Amino acid sequence: MKELHRHGGHRQRLKNRFLACGECAFEDYELLELLLFYSVPQVDTNPLAHRLIDHFGSLSGVMDATVEDLVRVDGVGKHMALLIHLLPQFARRYQQDRVKLDTVVTCTDDASTLLAPYFYGARNEMLYLLSLDAKGRVLGCDLLHEGSATLCTLDIRLVTETALRHRARSVLLAHCHVSGLAVPSPEDRIATIQCKNVLDKLQIDLLDHLVFADGDYVSMARSGLLR
């Protein structure tokens, strides 16, 4: 009983510190420890938080792990693994929901801010099309393709059909690199130029193609790769 009381007091102190100071006052393992309170009742989750971060190398490594990989860590059951795995996807949905249709995109930075959340926690390369009206208002943001961890296909026909369905006057492409740098590959550049040529004939401007990776992005327009 004394052991349970000690853990209960520690949990409440950690919760109170979070409410008073926020996440900035916490080490990574302490935030994870706090999260695990809601999966494991009346157990000291500090050793498990350390064990998870040691196993996956970082807090982000823990959050990006699959359920199958998480349950291989001693002390992690399916219920806890699902909770951890849910968080990045929940955060992505939250960020997407904050960006409503009719948002106005006036520059590349606006587009990157809007599109970045769509790639949070991505385990495979994904390609999105952002459709805009003549005033730069968002008409739609559509997932066109999800590939493997190293490959995503740009289907020009699907791009044009989606843009025409939204009656877009301009569009932006965006995809992510799951591993490596936010650097467009030669294949990315060739496919984007081909897509731009087709859209030009339909009087739809391809404004940019953004490549995201690990919180960074590269604009093909800024880099002179759309000429």
C-alpha positions, 0 to 999 in steps of 0.5 A: 500500500505504501508503494502505491501511495508513493507512486500516486503522489509522484503522479499527482506532482508530475501532473501539477507541474505540467499544469503549472509549467507546460511541456517546456519544463519536462524532459522527454522521458518525463513527458512520456512517463506522464502519457503512460500514466493513462495506460498503466494504472498504479505502476511506476512508468518512469523505468518504462519511459526510459526503456522506450526512449533507449530502445528507439533512440529518441522520443520521436522514435518512440512516437513513430514506431509501429505497434508491432515494434512497440510491443517488443519492448518489455512492459509494453502491451497492445493497449499502450502501443496503440495509445502511443501509435495514435498520438502522431496521427491524432496530432496530424488530424488536429493540424489538418482540421485547423486549416479550413477551406477558404484559407488564402495562400499568398506565398510558398511559406503559406503553402508549406505551413498549410501542407506540413501537418499532412506529413506528420508521422508519415511512414510512407511517401505521400503525394498531395495536391493543393487546389486554389481559386483565382484569389488563392483560396483553398478549394481542396487538399487531396491525397493523390497517392501513398507509396512505399517508404522510398517511392511515390508515383506522380499520376499526371492524369489524376492531378489534372482530373482533381484540379478540374474537379475543383475548378482550380486556377492554380495548384501546388504539389507536395510530397514527403521523403520518409528517409533522407533529405527534402531534396527533389530527386531527378525523377521528381523534377522530370515528372513535375515538369511533365505535369506542369506542361499538361496543366499549362495546356488546361490554363492551370498554373502549377505554382510549386512542388514542395518536398518535405522531410523531417520538419524541413522542406524544399520548394522546387519553384524557389530552387529554379527547378520548374523552369 
